[in-house]
Amino acid sequence: MKKVLTVLLFSISLLLSGCGDSEGESKLETQQMLDSANYAGVIAKLEGGASSTSDFIALGAAYMGKAGLSLADIVSAMSSDDSNGDDGFGTFVSSIADKSTSTALSDLGKANDNYKQILGDKCRDENITLSDSQQDICLYIALANTTKAAVVIDTIAQDVSALSSDNNSSDDKLTASSCAMQYAFDGGSIVNVDGNCTIVEDGNVTFSLLEKTYTKLTVDVNSTSYYYLMSDANQTILTDGFCSADSFTPRVDDYNVTTIPTQHACPINEDKDAEELTTAGTLVNVLNNGIGSMGGASSSDDIQSDIDEFKCDILDGNYNEFSGCNVDITQEITEEEMIAYLNRENG
């Protein structure tokens, strides 16, 4: 892990280094702000005006830091349980949940957007030979996406430690979230999924600021109700707290139909022009994009091995550090496989 971190952080410092002129002084100032965790300062300095590789790398690193998840944090989370042989994806999710901030989902998306400004989709093109510095950028993209998937899972669970392989407990909110995802995937019908939950549709709600209408779902698990939104494309929407149909403010944590009779599960996305954030869709897209980007980061064998194991875990395979996974991990993860993974590992 120390070797990987040294290579990553050294490559960032090289890309941000200057030659003593005004441009070099500006890069040095940016590097010093990153070193002192002044992520807001880097973002204020570069956002909207970034034009070079070093600018985009610095912005990406700043947004990852703002998410509470520096490159060092992420690599550490991947490697934290190696000594116990317990380094599956669930343990990684649990480690990330302990560090991420409330804005992590948005921040990691912006980090990825800045890194992709440099190479676009070249990391996923096996016919292109990339330089060492370009391979590092592919690695940053892979880490940002894989970590974003972990944050999504943390968002739909109450306690993600239930996913750790050494934890025999289950998380009721994650059970409810998986049931809602399966219900939407199946096209919607009132069901009792494996005896773990009951689901009913509770009418529709139109969020005026988004200009979108969703079906409200109420999922009961162990006599507790959880609330979701389903799109007309049969996807559950990523939500955070509760709000009215006409305003995202206030966004409250607890559902109380007595005091706020018009509140609904509140979409995380507040921009009608932005891409709709669905639970299963976001999970599989960021994981597949992240894992796919590792193809351009051939110099990072240790992290490649960790991410290969994560994908093997999600695809219900068995991973061996010498022989690899016993199932084909070149295939992309599907929504159904993601739902099956959450159900299998929760408890």
Secondary structure by P-SEA (a helix, b strand, c coil): caaaaaaaaaaaaaaacccccaaaaaaaaaaaaaaacaaaaaaaacccccccaaaaaaaaaaaaaaacccaaaaaaaaccccccccccaaaaaaaaaaccccaaaaaaaaaaaaaacccccccccccccccaaaaaaaaaaaaaaaaaaaaaaaaacccccccccccccccaaaaaaaaaaaaaaaccccccccccbbbbbcbbbbcccccbbbbbbbbbcccbbbbbccccccccccccbbbcccccccccccccccccccccccccccccccccccaaaaaaaaaaaaaaaccccccaaaaaaaaaaaaaaaabbbbbccccccccccccccaaaaaaaaaaacc
